[in-house]
Amino acid sequence: MNRVKHLSNWAWLSLIGLVLTAAGMLLQIAAGSELYPSLTGPIVLLATAVFVALGPGRWTPYVAVVVPLVLGLGAIIAAVMTGEFIEQLTNLGAAGILLGSLMHVVGLTAAVTGGVGMLLDRRAQVGVER
């Protein structure tokens, strides 16, 4: 628990982004979106958030970047191929799906940004130590 208290601002941004993305996906599922056939995405995001909060410092930045980046690229590819995610972001008639989709996008952006920041901080520290 002591590790959580000493997270960098970048790690907190990543952690909040991962949880926000998972919550957004769960809201979309609860509101009736058919984009996510299972709870695998939110489970992976929450497990990643736990790893960012408690995991070993050496691998944490890489996991914090790779997991949301892969999910974000998957969402972009799905949006291009089917257009369903874009429809969810523009359909004002389904408030739950719209809010969940916005949470998803903002959360993934925050998670990737936080992960990249963690990597850059780590590299700056390694450069100073040499």
PyMOL commands that set and color helices and strands:
alter all, ss='L'
color gray80, all
select helices_A, chain A and resi 2-5+9-30+40-54+60-82+84-90+95-129
alter helices_A, ss='H'
color red, helices_A
deselect
rebuild
show_as cartoon
